Amino acid sequence: MLKEKLAKRMNTFPLSGIRKVQAEAKELESHGENIIHMEMGMPDFDTPEYIKKACIQSIKDGHVFYTVGAGLLDLRKAISKKLEKENHLTYSTDEIVVTIGLSAGIFTVYAALLDAEDEVLIPNPVYPPYLNIPHLLGAKTIDYSLLEINNYQPDITEIENKITKKTKAIVIISPNNPLGSILTYDSLQHIAKLAIQYNLAVITDEIYERILFDKAVHYSIASFPHMKERTLTLNGFSKTYSMTGWRLGYIAGPKEIMPDINKLHGHMNSCATTFVQDAAITALTEEHEEVEKMVTAYQQRKDYLVRNLNKIEGISCTNPQGAFYLFLNIKKLGMTSEEAASYFLHTAHVALVPGTVFGSNGAGYIRMSFANSMKEIKTACFRIQAAVEKLKK
């Protein structure tokens, strides 16, 4: 009976392709198979001890009640200082809203900006919520390509040709999930020029900004001339501080729009968890070498994988500059992305995500997360190589 009452939009709203792989891998594990999980974008490090202690102390101190919807003032002050120091951005505390994870931030920003029939430009490939949520709102996504042949930099002419009178915003993700690429200063400069010329809002996801390799540099587009007033910057604590289960993110944007962002966020979530916010203040203000140590480990894993996977006949990958993902080109294996991911899961017992989960330009690719131990990574490489050799027999 109740199924008949579901909104029609739910008939086409997809299950997360990443979670689908995870569920299949867990099912195999329940039958005794040893699966190496490289499907989830989840750091394998424990949350740093100093952050956990701060959370425990907050609970002991009785900080278990609602906060104001925008988040604890001290946390917004700490975020403001972080943005000024690391991103060259000046935001007052009333230009920041603390959300329950970055996912809630994505939904909130989209819901605040997009009316039905509005168009939003999104990269292809892209992290799936950026593709799926606009459709839920009745808006339309128009993709622009990030291709391996272009080192995953956008074609600015393509973007400009896709701008119409209905285009309201453009999404950028750098460092990128699923590609591990970083938008260059020149690419960002060109996007900023288009945003100003065509009066577009910019939604920038910078959740992986601290996870950088080989001396790569991250730039925040809101720091470019005349861009702060049209940019919404999304970030959070999940990746940098290995706080995925803590669910804490934030939105920074111009003062004229943030009361509406906060109003919508308040109706959806009331506020983020109080003692988690206290822990986040400590994360920002008392960090020493915890993040650097994690990034050093990611660098070592990335270097090992790039070196060894490129030795496997039929598989290749570019050298990512950020995040903790490899986008493996498997076109020479003669399989679709879905077939390859399924093959490696069932034959090599390595869980990977089909590239098509992230859009049509993911065809011929699979995403691998190297947020896993070096021991597991070495075993995964051995298993993948053995599985590829098996294809030749």
VEXKOL-250892 format. One record per residue (C-alpha): residue in three letters; x negated, y, z. Coordinates in steps of 0.5 Angstrom, whole numbers, padded with zeros to 4 digits, always signed. Last residue first. Layout:
N
AlaXYZ ...
END
This chain:
393
Lys-0089-0037-0041 Lys-0090-0030-0042 Leu-0084-0028-0037 Lys-0088-0032-0032 Glu-0094-0027-0032 Val-0089-0021-0031 Ala-0087-0025-0024 Ala-0094-0026-0022 Gln-0096-0019-0023 Ile-0090-0017-0019 Arg-0091-0021-0014 Phe-0099-0019-0013 Cys-0096-0012-0013 Ala-0091-0013-0008 Thr-0096-0017-0003 Lys-0101-0011-0004 Ile-0095-0006-0002 Glu-0093-0010+0004 Lys-0100-0010+0007 Met-0101-0002+0005 Ser-0094-0001+0009 Asn-0088+0002+0006 Ala-0086+0009+0004 Phe-0088+0007-0003 Ser-0081+0007-0006 Met-0081+0004-0013 Arg-0076+0007-0019 Ile-0075+0003-0025 Tyr-0075+0005-0032 Gly-0073+0004-0039 Ala-0067+0008-0038 Gly-0068+0013-0033 Asn-0066+0019-0038 Ser-0059+0016-0038 Gly-0059+0018-0030 Phe-0061+0017-0024 Val-0058+0010-0023 Thr-0061+0009-0030 Gly-0068+0008-0027 Pro-0066+0001-0024 Val-0068+0001-0017 Leu-0073-0004-0014 Ala-0073-0009-0009 Val-0079-0014-0009 His-0077-0021-0008 Ala-0081-0023-0014 Thr-0076-0027-0018 His-0069-0025-0015 Leu-0071-0018-0014 Phe-0076-0017-0020 Tyr-0071-0020-0025 Ser-0065-0015-0022 Ala-0070-0009-0023 Ala-0072-0011-0030 Glu-0065-0013-0032 Glu-0062-0006-0029 Ser-0067-0002-0033 Thr-0066-0006-0039 Met-0071-0011-0041 Gly-0076-0012-0047 Leu-0082-0012-0042 Lys-0085-0006-0046 Lys-0080-0001-0044 Ile-0082-0002-0036 Asn-0084+0005-0035 Leu-0085+0005-0027 Phe-0082+0012-0024 Leu-0087+0012-0018 Tyr-0084+0015-0011 Phe-0087+0018-0005 Ala-0086+0025-0005 Gly-0091+0029-0009 Gln-0096+0029-0015 Pro-0094+0023-0018 Asn-0099+0019-0023 Thr-0096+0017-0029 Cys-0093+0009-0029 Ser-0094+0003-0034 Ile-0092-0004-0034 Gly-0092-0009-0040 Glu-0099-0011-0038 Ile-0100-0010-0031 Lys-0107-0006-0030 Asn-0102+0000-0029 Leu-0099-0003-0023 Asn-0106-0003-0020 Arg-0109+0004-0020 Val-0102+0007-0020 Leu-0101+0003-0014 Tyr-0107+0004-0010 Asp-0107+0011-0011 Lys-0100+0012-0008 Arg-0102+0008-0002 Gln-0108+0012-0001 Gln-0104+0018-0002 Tyr-0098+0016+0003 Ala-0103+0014+0008 Thr-0106+0021+0008 Val-0099+0024+0008 Met-0097+0021+0014 Lys-0104+0023+0018 Glu-0102+0030+0015 Val-0095+0030+0018 Glu-0098+0028+0025 Glu-0104+0033+0025 His-0101+0038+0030 Glu-0094+0039+0030 Glu-0091+0043+0037 Thr-0087+0049+0034 Leu-0083+0045+0028 Ala-0082+0038+0031 Thr-0081+0042+0038 Ile-0075+0046+0035 Ala-0073+0039+0031 Ala-0072+0036+0038 Asp-0067+0041+0040 Gln-0063+0040+0034 Val-0063+0033+0035 Phe-0060+0034+0042 Thr-0055+0039+0039 Thr-0052+0034+0034 Ala-0051+0039+0028 Cys-0044+0043+0028 Ser-0037+0043+0027 Asn-0038+0038+0021 Met-0033+0039+0015 His-0030+0045+0018 Gly-0036+0048+0020 His-0040+0047+0014 Leu-0034+0051+0010 Lys-0035+0057+0015 Asn-0042+0057+0015 Ile-0043+0057+0007 Asp-0038+0062+0007 Pro-0042+0066+0012 Met-0048+0065+0008 Ile-0046+0068+0002 Glu-0048+0075+0003 Lys-0054+0074+0007 Pro-0058+0071+0002 Gly-0059+0063+0003 Ala-0063+0058+0007 Ile-0059+0051+0008 Tyr-0061+0046+0013 Gly-0062+0039+0015 Leu-0062+0034+0020 Arg-0059+0027+0020 Trp-0063+0023+0026 Gly-0064+0017+0022 Thr-0068+0020+0017 Met-0073+0023+0022 Ser-0080+0021+0019 Tyr-0082+0028+0020 Thr-0083+0031+0013 Lys-0078+0026+0010 Ser-0072+0027+0014 Phe-0073+0034+0017 Gly-0069+0038+0012 Asn-0069+0043+0006 Leu-0064+0046+0001 Thr-0066+0053-0001 Leu-0060+0057-0004 Thr-0062+0062-0009 Arg-0059+0068-0012 Glu-0061+0074-0008 Lys-0068+0070-0006 Met-0070+0070-0014 His-0071+0078-0015 Pro-0079+0077-0016 Phe-0081+0069-0014 Ser-0080+0067-0007 Ala-0074+0064-0008 Ile-0077+0059-0013 Ser-0081+0056-0007 Tyr-0088+0053-0010 His-0091+0047-0008 Val-0099+0046-0010 Ala-0102+0039-0012 Lys-0109+0038-0008 Asp-0109+0031-0010 Phe-0102+0029-0007 Leu-0096+0033-0004 Ile-0091+0031+0002 Arg-0090+0037+0005 Glu-0085+0040+0000 Tyr-0081+0033+0000 Ile-0074+0036+0002 Glu-0075+0042-0003 Asp-0068+0042-0006 Thr-0067+0048-0010 Ile-0060+0051-0012 Val-0060+0057-0017 Ala-0055+0061-0018 Leu-0054+0064-0025 Asn-0054+0071-0028 Tyr-0056+0069-0035 Gln-0062+0073-0035 Ile-0064+0073-0028 Ala-0063+0065-0028 Leu-0067+0065-0035 Lys-0072+0068-0032 Ala-0073+0064-0026 Ile-0073+0058-0030 His-0079+0061-0034 Gln-0082+0062-0027 Leu-0081+0055-0025 Ser-0084+0052-0031 Asp-0090+0057-0031 Tyr-0091+0055-0023 Thr-0091+0048-0025 Leu-0085+0043-0023 Ile-0087+0037-0019 Ser-0087+0030-0021 Gly-0085+0024-0016 Leu-0080+0022-0021 Pro-0074+0020-0017 Asn-0074+0024-0013 Asn-0078+0031-0015 Pro-0082+0035-0011 Ser-0079+0039-0013 Ile-0071+0039-0015 Ile-0068+0044-0019 Val-0061+0045-0020 Ile-0058+0050-0024 Ala-0052+0054-0023 Lys-0045+0058-0025 Thr-0045+0055-0033 Lys-0038+0057-0035 Lys-0040+0062-0040 Thr-0045+0057-0043 Ile-0052+0055-0042 Lys-0054+0049-0046 Asn-0059+0052-0051 Glu-0062+0056-0045 Ile-0064+0049-0042 Glu-0066+0046-0048 Thr-0071+0052-0050 Ile-0074+0051-0043 Asp-0076+0044-0044 Pro-0077+0042-0037 Gln-0083+0039-0034 Tyr-0083+0031-0033 Asn-0090+0030-0036 Asn-0087+0032-0043 Ile-0088+0025-0045 Glu-0085+0023-0039 Leu-0079+0027-0040 Leu-0075+0031-0035 Ser-0068+0033-0039 Tyr-0063+0038-0038 Asp-0056+0035-0036 Ile-0050+0039-0036 Thr-0045+0037-0030 Lys-0038+0039-0030 Ala-0033+0041-0024 Gly-0027+0038-0022 Leu-0030+0038-0014 Leu-0031+0030-0015 His-0035+0031-0021 Pro-0039+0036-0018 Ile-0041+0031-0012 Asn-0043+0025-0017 Leu-0049+0028-0021 Tyr-0053+0032-0015 Pro-0051+0026-0011 Pro-0055+0021-0015 Tyr-0062+0024-0015 Val-0063+0026-0022 Pro-0066+0024-0028 Asn-0064+0028-0032 Pro-0064+0035-0028 Ile-0058+0039-0027 Leu-0054+0045-0030 Val-0048+0046-0027 Glu-0041+0048-0030 Asp-0035+0050-0027 Glu-0029+0047-0030 Ala-0026+0046-0023 Asp-0029+0051-0018 Leu-0036+0051-0016 Leu-0040+0055-0011 Ala-0038+0053-0004 Ala-0036+0046-0005 Tyr-0043+0045-0009 Val-0047+0048-0003 Thr-0043+0044+0002 Phe-0044+0038-0001 Ile-0052+0039-0002 Gly-0052+0041+0005 Ala-0049+0035+0008 Ser-0054+0030+0004 Leu-0059+0035+0007 Gly-0058+0032+0014 Ile-0052+0034+0019 Thr-0053+0041+0017 Val-0057+0048+0020 Val-0055+0054+0017 Ile-0060+0060+0015 Glu-0058+0067+0013 Asp-0056+0069+0020 Thr-0063+0067+0023 Ser-0066+0072+0018 Tyr-0070+0070+0012 Thr-0076+0072+0009 Leu-0080+0067+0005 His-0087+0066+0003 Asn-0086+0058+0003 Glu-0090+0056+0009 Lys-0091+0062+0014 Glu-0084+0065+0012 Leu-0080+0059+0012 Lys-0083+0056+0018 Lys-0082+0062+0022 Ser-0075+0062+0019 Ile-0074+0055+0021 Ala-0076+0056+0028 Lys-0071+0062+0029 Arg-0066+0058+0026 Leu-0068+0053+0031 Asp-0068+0058+0037 Leu-0061+0060+0035 Leu-0058+0053+0035 Gly-0054+0051+0029 Ala-0050+0055+0024 Gly-0043+0052+0027 Val-0045+0054+0034 Thr-0047+0049+0039 Tyr-0043+0043+0041 Phe-0044+0039+0048 Val-0050+0034+0050 His-0055+0039+0052 Gly-0055+0036+0059 Asp-0062+0037+0061 Lys-0063+0029+0061 Ile-0061+0029+0053 Ser-0066+0035+0052 Gln-0071+0031+0055 Ile-0070+0025+0051 Cys-0070+0029+0044 Ala-0077+0032+0046 Lys-0080+0026+0048 Lys-0078+0023+0041 Ile-0081+0029+0038 Tyr-0087+0028+0041 Glu-0087+0021+0039 Pro-0087+0022+0032 Thr-0082+0019+0028 Asp-0084+0012+0027 Phe-0087+0011+0020 Asp-0084+0007+0014 Pro-0081+0013+0011 Met-0074+0012+0008 Gly-0073+0013+0000 Met-0070+0006+0000 Glu-0072+0001-0006 Met-0079-0001-0004 His-0076-0007+0001 Ile-0081-0013+0000 Ile-0076-0019+0001 Asn-0077-0025+0004 Glu-0071-0030+0003 Gly-0068-0033+0009 His-0061-0033+0006 Ser-0059-0027+0010 Glu-0065-0024+0006 Leu-0062-0025+0000 Glu-0056-0021+0002 Lys-0060-0015+0005 Ala-0063-0015-0002 Glu-0056-0014-0005 Ala-0054-0009+0000 Gln-0061-0005-0002 Val-0059-0005-0009 Lys-0052-0003-0008 Arg-0055+0003-0003 Ile-0059+0005-0009 Gly-0054+0005-0014 Ser-0049+0009-0009 Leu-0042+0007-0010 Pro-0039+0011-0016 Phe-0033+0016-0016 Thr-0029+0014-0022 Asn-0023+0011-0019 Met-0024+0016-0013 Arg-0022+0022-0017 Lys-0015+0019-0017 Ala-0014+0020-0010 Leu-0012+0014-0006 Lys-0005+0013-0004 Glu-0004+0006-0008 Lys-0010+0003-0004 Leu-0005+0005+0002 Met+0000+0000+0000 
END
